[in-house]
């Protein structure tokens, strides 16, 4: 059952499941699926997927490739090359152990290294596009490997060329290896996130020991149920279910003065806090649990995390349908209250948020 391969633990059976432990095994599985005209679903860490209870009617390829290599570029920089199947947090830890700075604020994010450029994964003021040099991919349309540079990937907020050219979660460009350009330094990159800076006792823009940033980020994430732990039901999720909406600046005129908002590249737009919108629309932490609003939606099997309103969690025995019932209620409530439609961050496989 595919639920055993995802952090939210929902999803039915796969028609065909293949383990790929090398790049060649991965490519061979993709070629075979194409020859059989079989739909393809890729799974590595399983932290960004909500899969239908009916399962997947095609080939599921579990990416389990391994390998981390550090290549010195000059006296101050090194290239960190990582196989797609490597655990992302282990990659961050490895980089810091090697004396490299840059990835520390991305600690604790569940999933695999190969998934990070797809979503332009980010947290606490950092994202992978700031440090990613290139990716080695297999182009399923052309049937060949090629290297895509940072510029080629056209990164945006939780978005990339790879994501935009994927269909129903099935990518044209399958990541084989990821390459980061990092700096030899015991100090972190400038701390860009206000909450993180406050907890570290520094001003935004200052630098501290990279190891201290990693430790604090892990502490903050655990406090929000955002580090996967089998014993913590609040972490049985995809992390943030909705992205922070980017809206026209004039939308601020319709929101309360205290509505959190953040600048983006386009000066005519701002980024809002999805967590704040959800809470202010009446969906508190734990929404959906027994003795709370929304319990009848999924019988307490699925609910908002008791630690963070952005995560929809499996409290035990939830189905994909249960997860989506909570998501739809939250999205509808935010739209009714503020006129803003939230967008899901995880991939929905065989499912639609719109009913």
N, C-alpha and C positions, 0 to 999 in steps of 0.2 A: 504494500500500500504506500502511495506517495506521501501520505501524512507522516510517515516515519522518516522522511528526508527533509522536512521543513520545520522551521522554528515555531510556526503557529500550529503545527500538527493537525492539519486538515488536508484532505485530498484522497481520492479513490485510487484504483489500481492503474498501472501502466499496461498498455497493450504489449509493449516490448521495452525491457530495461537493459541498458548496456553500461558497464563500467569502463571508463577510459582513463588509464593510468599513464599513458604517454600521449604526446601530441599526435603520433601516427595512429594510435588506436582511436583517438578522437576524430581525426580526419577520415579514417576508414569507416567509422560509424556514420558520419555525415554523408559520405559518398554512397554507402549502402542504403541509407534511408532515402536519399534522392532517387536512386535507381528503382526503389520500390514505391516511390511517390508517397512515402510515409511522412506525416507531419512530425516535426522535431521539437522537443522541449529539452532545454539544458538545465541541469541542476548541479550546483556545487554546494555552497553553504545552506541554501534553501531559506535564506532569511528575508527574501524579497518576493515571495510567491504565495499567492492564495490559489489553490488548485481545486477545481470542481470536485464535488463528492462523487461524480460519475467517473472521475479519473481522467486519463489522457489517451485518446484513441490514436496512438502513433508510437513513435520511438522516443523514449526518455533516455538521455545520455547523462550519466552522472560523471562530472569532471573531477578526477582525483589525481591530476598531475601534480608533481612535486619538484621543487628545486628553487634555491635562492642563491644568487651569485652577486658578489660585490666586485666591481671593476674600478680601479682608481683612474680618475680622469686627469687630475692634477693634484697639487699639494693641498688644495682646499675642498675639492669636490670628488664625489664618487657616484658611479652609476649602479643602482640597485636593480637587478633583473630578477623577476619573480615569475614562476609558473602560475598559470591561471587558477589551479586547484588549491594553492596554498591558503591556509587560514589567514585572514587579513590581520587580525590582532597579533598573531605570531610574527607576521612580517614587520609590523611596527616595532614590536619588542626586539626583533633581530637587528633592525636598523639602529636603534638606540644603543644596543649592546656593542655594536660596531663603531660607536662614536659619531653617528650621523644624526643630524638635526633636520627637522622639517615635518615629519609625520606624526609627532607626539600628540597633537590635538585630535588626531583621528583614531586614537586608541579606543578599544572596546567596541568598535563597530562590528557587528556580526557579519559573517559571510566570507566570501573568498576574494582573493586579490583580483581575479579576472573580472569580477562583477563591478569593481570600484570605478573604472572609467565609463561603464555603461550609464550609470546613474549620476556620474560626477559626484560621487559620495562625499559628503561633508558634514562637519559638526564643529561647534565651538570656534567659529570664525575661520575655519580652514576647509579646503576641499582638495581633492586629488589633482585637479587641473593645475593647481599652483606648483606642483612638483613633478607631474608626469611628463616624461620626455617623449615616449612613443609606446605603441603597442604593436606586437606581432599578431596578426590575425589570419584566419583562413576565410577567404572570400568565397562563399558558397555559390555565388552567381558565376564567378569566373573560374572557380575550381583551382585556386592557387593561393599561396601564402603571400602576404605583403605587409609592409610596415607602414603604419599610420602615425604621423607626427601629432604633437599636441595641437598644432594649428589645423591639421586635417580633421580632427575630431570635432571641431566647432562646438566647444563646450558652452553650456549655459547652466542656469540653476537647475540642478537635478536632471540634466539632459545632456545628450551628446549625439553625434552622428550615428553611433551604434544603436542607440535607443530609437532614434527617429527612423532608422531603416529596418527596424524589427517589425514583424507582423505577428500579432497575438502571442507575443513573448518569444517568437522564434527569430533570431537575428540573421541578417545577411552576413555580418562580420562576426566571426566567432573568435573570441580572444584566446590566444595561446600563451602569450607572455606579456608582462607589463614591465616597463622600464622607467625608473624614477631617477632624477638628478638631484642629489642631496649634498649637504655641506658637512664637512668634518667640523663639529663644534659641540661642546658640552652644553652650550646655551640653546634655548629653544628659539624657534622663530618668534617674532614679535607677537605677544598675546593680543588677539583681536576681539575677543568676546568678553563683554562687560562682567558677566557672572563669574567667569573663570578668573579674570583679573582680580576681582574683589576677593574671591576665595584664596587666591595666591598672595594677596596683600600687595599688589602692584597696580600701576596705572595701565590702562589700555595702551598698547604699543611698546611696553617695556618687555624685556627678556629675562627669563629665569632659567634655572637648570632644566634641560629637556626632560630629565627623569621626574622632576617635580610636576611638570605639566602633565606628563602621562599619568602619574599617580593621582593627581587631582581630577583629571578627566574621568578616570575609571571610577573614582569615588562618586563623582556627580552622576555618571551614567547609571551606576548601581542603585543610587538613591531614587532614580526615575524608572527602574526596571528595564533599562536599556542595555544591559549586559546579559547575554543569555545564561541562565542558570536553571538546570533541570528542576531544582527544588523551589524555584521562585516562579509562581504562576504569572506574576506580572511581567515576566520576560518571555512568556510563550506567545510571541507576537511577531510582527514584521518590523517592530520599532514604530516609527512614525507612520501612521496609516495615511495621513493626508500631508501634502506639501504646504508650505507657507504660501498663501496666494500673493501674487504680484499684480497690483491693480493700478489704475490711473490715480494720480495724486489727488484728484478732485474727490475721490471716494472718501477721503479723510473727513470731508465736510459732513458726511452722513453718519460718522462714527463718533462715539464719546471722545472727549479730549484726551482721556488717558489711554486710548487704544494704542498698544505698542506698534511702532512702525519703523522700518529700517531703510536706508537708501540702497538703491540698486544702480546699475550702470546707466540706465535711462533716467535722466533727471525728472522726467514727466511721470515717473512711476515710483511706487514704494512697495516694500514687502511687508505684509502683515503677519501676525502670529496666529497660526491656525489653532494652537492650544488655547489662546486667549479667546478667540471667537467661539470655540466650542464651549468653553466654560461659561462665557457670558450669555450664550444661547440656552443655558440651563442644563447642560450635560456635565455633571460633576464627575470627579474621579470615582470609579466603581459603578458608573451608570450601567445598569443591566443586571447587577447582582441582586440576590434576594433582599427584600425589604428596601429596595431602591427603585426609583423610576426606571421603567424599561425592562423590568424583570420578566414580564410576560412575553417580550419579543423573542428571547432565546432561552427562557427557563433558567437563567443564571449560568448557562453553559458558556456563554460568551459575554464579555463586558468590557467597558473601558478599564484600563489599568487603574488600580487603586493608588498608583503613584504618579500617573501622568495621563492627561486627557487625550493625548495624541495616539496612544497605543490601544488597539483593540485586541483583547487577550482571550485565549482559550483557557477557560477555568476548569476544564476536564470534560471530555466527551463532546466538545463542540463540533459541529459540522461547518463546512464552508458557508452553507446557507445561514447558519447562526451568525457567523462573523459578519456577513453582508447585511443581515437585518439590523445589527447595531450600527454599521457604517451608514446605511441608508437613512436611519432615523437621525443620526447626528448631522449628516449632510443636509437633509431636509430642514432640520431645525435651524442650522446656521443660515441657510438661504432665506428662510422665512423671517428671521430676526434681522439680518443684515443685507440681504440681497446678493450675497456672495456665494458662489458655488465652489465648494472644495473639490480638489482633484486628488485621487488616490495616488500614493507613491508606489506601493507594491504592484507587481504585475498580477492581473486577474486572468487565470487560465481556465477557459471554458465558462467564464462568468462575466456578468456585466453589472456595474453599479446602477446604471439606469434601468428601471424596470419597464 
